[in-house]
Amino acid sequence: MLDLTRLLPGPLTGRILERLGFEVLRVLPPAGDDLARWRPEAHAWLNEGKQAVTLDLKSTRGRARLLELVQDAAVLLESNRAGAMERLGLGYPVLRAQNPRLVYVRLAGHREDPAALGHDLTYLAASGLLERLEGAWPHAQLADVGGALWAALATLEGLRRGGGFYEVYLGEAAGAFGYPAIPGLDGSNPAYRVYPAATGRVALAALEPHLWTRLCEAAGRPDWAAPRTNPEDDAAIARELEAFFLAKGADAWEAWGREHGLPLRAVRPYREAPLELPWRRG
């Protein structure tokens, strides 16, 4: 795989595919990747396991070298502004002539204007999701990460079909978050929320009725399982649960939850994920 991208969504796509077993060669411009200067630790995490080569695609020699690399590549990923590769004489038709089975994936901004400038925040704004994700956007680049996942899927689809051109729009990549809102998943349901403990916090997700009943019985409060008819009932039970969870630390509650078969976990501090594949093949 040839990865011509920089910053976050493209390199994350490459990292995902590298975890799937692809050999990833980054093709960097002479100026390198700005992220390496801004956040070297993030850059190192995104590009672990990849090789890199520097090519000036504005030069005849650099373009010739890329055409050589394309001949042996299965995938080329780029995130230049729409039309930039074509102006360099390196658009999909030219590269396909070098390698008819090449999967060419382009990360672009918006379907109606692929060349428009943007970043994660503006993509969320354009998708209509910023209001829904108002508290999340400072902590996670959801359009960028969604775009990386869609680009990885486009790559696999292209390989399945024996090649092709795919343009992935970051302005639509977070669309999976646009599902209809599900009542009770916003913290209003006492069975599905985060509670302070004596030390730390616990996340309770006893959403199904049988799990909620199991929690009430384990807590010695079968009265909590009685039908609730108004928001005041929910608020009253939530206050009682707050007092209940303050009796022990978060780790002790997590152990208690495992003992009783409950979806109850201590809230762990943030840590960088190893990005291992989230499955195990038997």
C-alpha positions in Angstrom: 0.0 0.0 0.0 1.3 3.5 -0.9 0.1 6.1 1.6 0.5 9.7 0.3 -1.5 11.2 3.2 -0.5 13.3 6.2 -2.1 14.4 9.5 -4.8 12.1 10.9 -7.4 10.4 8.8 -5.2 9.0 6.0 -2.4 7.8 8.3 -5.0 6.2 10.6 -6.4 4.3 7.5 -2.9 3.1 6.9 -2.4 2.1 10.5 -5.7 0.0 10.3 -4.6 -1.7 7.1 -1.1 -2.3 8.5 -2.8 -4.1 11.4 -4.6 -6.2 8.8 -1.3 -7.3 7.3 -0.7 -4.7 4.6 2.8 -3.5 4.0 2.5 0.3 4.1 4.9 2.6 2.4 4.4 6.3 3.2 5.2 8.6 0.3 6.1 11.9 1.9 6.8 15.3 0.3 10.1 17.0 1.0 8.4 19.1 3.7 7.4 15.9 5.5 4.3 15.6 7.7 3.2 18.6 9.8 1.9 16.3 12.5 5.5 15.0 13.2 6.3 18.6 14.2 3.1 19.5 16.0 2.5 16.2 17.9 5.4 13.8 17.5 3.9 11.2 19.8 0.7 11.1 17.8 2.6 10.9 14.6 4.7 8.0 15.9 1.6 6.1 17.0 -0.2 6.6 13.7 2.8 5.4 11.6 4.1 2.6 13.7 5.1 -0.4 11.5 5.3 1.6 8.2 8.2 2.4 5.9 8.6 5.8 4.4 10.2 7.4 1.3 10.4 11.1 0.4 9.4 12.0 -3.2 8.9 15.4 -4.7 5.9 14.8 -7.0 6.4 18.2 -8.5 9.6 16.9 -10.1 9.9 14.7 -13.1 12.1 12.3 -11.1 9.6 12.1 -8.3 6.7 11.4 -10.5 8.6 8.7 -12.4 9.5 7.0 -9.1 5.9 7.0 -8.0 4.8 5.4 -11.3 7.4 2.7 -10.7 6.1 2.1 -7.2 2.5 1.9 -8.4 3.3 -1.0 -10.7 3.8 -3.3 -7.6 1.2 -1.7 -5.3 -2.2 -3.0 -4.5 -3.5 0.3 -3.1 -2.8 4.0 -3.3 -4.3 6.3 -0.7 -4.1 10.1 -1.0 -5.8 13.1 0.6 -4.6 15.9 -1.7 -7.2 18.5 -2.8 -9.4 17.1 -5.6 -7.7 17.7 -8.9 -4.1 18.0 -7.5 -3.0 14.5 -8.6 -4.5 15.1 -12.0 -2.6 18.3 -12.4 0.6 16.5 -11.6 -0.2 13.9 -14.3 -0.8 11.2 -11.6 -4.6 10.9 -11.6 -6.4 7.6 -11.5 -6.5 6.9 -15.3 -2.7 7.4 -15.5 -2.0 5.1 -12.5 -4.5 2.5 -13.7 -2.5 2.3 -17.0 0.5 1.4 -14.9 -1.5 -1.1 -12.8 -5.0 -2.1 -13.9 -5.8 -3.7 -10.6 -4.8 -0.7 -8.5 -7.3 0.4 -5.8 -7.1 4.2 -5.7 -8.7 5.7 -2.6 -9.0 9.5 -2.2 -10.0 11.2 1.1 -12.0 14.3 0.1 -14.0 16.9 1.9 -17.6 17.2 0.6 -19.4 15.3 -2.1 -20.7 18.6 -3.7 -17.3 20.2 -3.5 -14.5 17.7 -2.9 -11.8 20.3 -3.2 -13.2 22.6 -0.4 -10.9 23.1 2.5 -11.9 21.6 5.8 -11.0 19.7 9.0 -12.9 17.5 11.4 -14.8 20.4 13.1 -16.1 21.8 9.8 -17.0 18.3 8.5 -19.1 17.7 11.7 -20.7 21.1 11.2 -21.6 20.3 7.6 -23.0 16.9 8.4 -25.5 18.4 10.9 -23.9 16.4 13.8 -22.0 19.1 15.6 -25.0 19.9 17.9 -25.5 16.3 18.8 -21.8 15.8 19.5 -21.1 19.2 21.0 -19.4 17.8 24.1 -17.4 15.2 22.2 -15.7 17.1 19.4 -12.9 18.6 21.5 -11.9 15.1 22.7 -12.1 12.9 19.6 -11.9 13.7 15.8 -15.0 11.7 14.9 -15.3 12.7 11.2 -11.6 11.9 10.7 -11.7 8.6 12.5 -15.0 7.7 10.7 -13.3 8.6 7.4 -10.4 6.4 8.2 -12.7 3.4 8.8 -14.7 4.1 5.6 -11.5 4.4 3.6 -10.3 1.1 4.9 -13.6 -0.4 3.9 -13.4 1.2 0.5 -9.9 -0.3 0.1 -11.1 -3.8 0.9 -14.1 -3.4 -1.4 -11.8 -2.3 -4.2 -9.6 -5.3 -3.7 -12.6 -7.6 -3.7 -13.6 -6.1 -7.1 -10.1 -6.2 -8.5 -9.4 -2.5 -8.5 -11.1 0.9 -8.9 -11.3 4.5 -7.8 -13.0 5.4 -4.5 -13.5 9.0 -3.1 -14.4 9.0 0.6 -16.1 12.2 1.8 -15.1 13.2 5.3 -18.1 15.5 5.4 -20.3 12.4 5.4 -18.0 10.0 7.3 -19.5 10.6 10.7 -22.9 9.8 9.3 -23.1 6.6 11.4 -23.6 8.9 14.4 -26.8 10.3 12.7 -29.0 7.4 13.8 -32.3 8.4 15.4 -31.9 9.3 19.1 -32.7 6.4 21.4 -34.5 7.6 24.6 -32.8 6.7 27.8 -29.2 6.6 26.5 -28.6 10.2 27.5 -28.2 9.7 31.3 -31.9 10.3 32.1 -32.4 6.6 32.8 -30.9 5.6 36.2 -30.0 2.2 34.8 -27.7 3.7 32.2 -25.4 6.4 33.5 -22.2 7.2 35.3 -22.1 7.4 39.1 -19.4 8.6 41.5 -18.0 5.9 43.8 -16.0 6.3 47.0 -13.0 6.4 44.7 -13.4 7.0 41.0 -16.5 6.5 39.0 -18.6 3.6 37.7 -20.5 3.2 34.4 -23.8 1.3 34.8 -25.5 -0.1 31.7 -28.3 -2.3 33.1 -30.5 -1.2 30.2 -32.5 -4.5 29.6 -35.3 -5.1 32.1 -33.8 -8.4 33.3 -30.5 -6.8 34.0 -32.1 -3.9 35.9 -34.1 -6.4 38.0 -30.9 -8.3 38.6 -29.2 -5.2 39.8 -32.1 -4.2 42.1 -32.1 -7.7 43.7 -28.3 -7.7 44.1 -28.5 -4.3 45.8 -31.2 -5.5 48.1 -33.6 -2.9 46.6 -36.3 -4.8 44.8 -38.5 -1.7 45.1 -36.4 0.0 42.5 -37.7 -2.5 39.9 -41.3 -1.3 40.3 -42.7 0.4 37.2 -41.7 4.1 36.9 -44.3 6.4 35.5 -42.7 9.9 35.5 -39.2 11.5 35.4 -39.4 12.3 39.1 -39.3 8.5 39.8 -36.2 8.2 37.7 -34.5 11.1 39.5 -35.3 9.7 42.9 -33.8 6.3 42.1 -30.8 8.0 40.6 -30.2 9.9 43.8 -30.5 6.6 45.8 -28.1 4.9 43.4 -25.6 7.8 43.9 -25.6 7.1 47.6 -25.4 3.4 47.1 -22.3 3.6 44.9 -20.5 5.9 47.3 -20.2 3.0 49.7 -17.2 1.4 47.9 -14.5 2.2 45.4 -15.0 1.8 41.6 -12.8 -1.3 41.4 -14.7 -3.0 44.2 -17.9 -2.2 42.4 -16.6 -3.6 39.1 -15.8 -6.9 40.9 -19.2 -6.9 42.5 -20.8 -6.4 39.0 -18.8 -9.4 37.6 -20.0 -11.5 40.6 -23.6 -10.7 39.9 -23.4 -10.8 36.1 -24.0 -7.1 35.6 -22.7 -4.6 33.0 -20.9 -2.4 35.5 -17.4 -1.1 34.9 -15.0 1.3 36.6 -14.3 4.4 34.5 -10.6 4.0 33.6 -8.3 6.9 32.9 -7.6 7.7 29.2 -4.8 5.7 27.7 -3.5 5.4 24.1 -4.9 2.3 22.5 -2.6 -0.3 20.9 -5.0 -0.5 18.0 -5.0 -4.2 17.9 -7.6 -5.8 15.7 -10.9 -5.9 17.8 -11.5 -9.5 17.1 -9.9 -13.0 17.6 -10.1 -15.5 14.9 -10.6 -19.1 16.1 
